[in-house]
């Protein structure tokens, strides 16, 4: 349990599997938040990872926010907060994520 935030300690997200050092894990967390930030504004949402607190903070334009533990929870919370069904495999999301990565469509 984190003494600062009260969250239970977490082993890490599967996307951090290739990260061999704490610096690499933080870098992976920030990159994941950056990719989410490319697609969520279309729904009036933003995501932030401060690198200290386990999980992410999802916010809407009215200032409402919700702490989520991982990417899976982001989509559930985003649907609740936006009132829209959000499909992370939607071709729009994939195209924006590929653009953010600087790659062609896969």
C-alpha positions in Angstrom: 0.0 0.0 0.0 1.3 3.4 -1.0 1.7 5.6 2.1 1.1 8.7 0.0 -2.0 7.9 -2.1 -3.5 4.8 -0.4 -3.4 2.7 -3.6 -2.1 -0.8 -3.3 1.2 -1.3 -4.9 1.0 -2.8 -8.3 3.5 -5.1 -10.2 3.3 -3.0 -13.4 1.3 -3.1 -16.6 2.0 -5.8 -19.3 3.1 -3.1 -21.7 6.1 -2.5 -19.4 7.3 -6.1 -19.9 10.3 -5.0 -21.9 11.4 -2.3 -19.4 14.4 -3.5 -17.6 15.0 -0.5 -15.3 12.7 1.8 -13.3 13.5 4.6 -15.7 12.4 2.4 -18.6 9.1 1.6 -16.8 8.4 5.3 -16.1 9.2 6.1 -19.7 6.7 3.4 -20.8 4.0 4.8 -18.5 4.5 8.3 -19.9 4.4 7.1 -23.5 1.2 5.1 -22.8 -0.4 8.2 -21.3 0.8 10.2 -24.3 -0.8 7.8 -26.8 -4.1 7.8 -24.8 -4.0 11.6 -24.9 -4.1 11.5 -28.7 -7.5 9.8 -28.8 -9.4 10.7 -25.7 -9.9 14.5 -26.4 -12.3 13.5 -29.2 -14.6 12.5 -26.3 -13.9 15.6 -24.2 -11.5 13.6 -21.9 -7.9 13.8 -21.0 -5.6 11.5 -19.2 -2.6 12.2 -17.0 0.1 10.0 -15.4 2.2 11.8 -12.9 4.7 9.0 -12.7 4.4 8.8 -8.9 0.8 7.6 -8.2 -0.1 4.1 -9.4 -2.5 4.3 -12.4 -3.8 7.3 -14.4 -6.1 10.2 -13.8 -8.9 10.6 -16.3 -10.6 14.0 -16.5 -13.4 15.7 -18.4 -13.9 19.3 -19.4 -16.0 20.0 -16.4 -13.2 19.1 -14.0 -14.6 15.8 -13.0 -11.9 13.2 -12.6 -11.4 9.6 -11.8 -8.4 7.5 -10.8 -8.0 4.3 -12.8 -5.6 1.5 -12.3 -4.6 0.6 -15.8 -5.5 1.0 -19.5 -8.4 -1.4 -19.3 -10.0 0.7 -16.7 -9.4 3.8 -18.8 -11.9 2.6 -21.4 -14.6 1.7 -18.8 -14.2 5.1 -17.0 -14.1 7.0 -20.3 -17.4 5.5 -21.3 -19.0 6.4 -18.0 -17.7 9.9 -18.0 -18.4 10.7 -21.7 -21.7 8.8 -22.0 -20.5 7.2 -25.2 -19.4 3.7 -26.1 -15.6 3.9 -26.8 -14.0 1.1 -28.8 -10.2 1.2 -28.5 -10.0 -0.9 -31.6 -12.0 1.5 -33.7 -10.1 2.3 -36.9 -10.0 6.0 -35.9 -8.2 5.3 -32.7 -5.8 3.0 -34.5 -5.1 5.6 -37.1 -4.5 8.3 -34.6 -2.2 6.0 -32.5 -0.2 5.1 -35.6 0.1 8.8 -36.5 1.3 9.6 -33.0 3.9 6.8 -33.3 4.9 8.2 -36.8 4.1 4.9 -38.5 1.9 3.9 -41.4 -1.4 2.0 -40.8 -0.9 -1.5 -39.7 
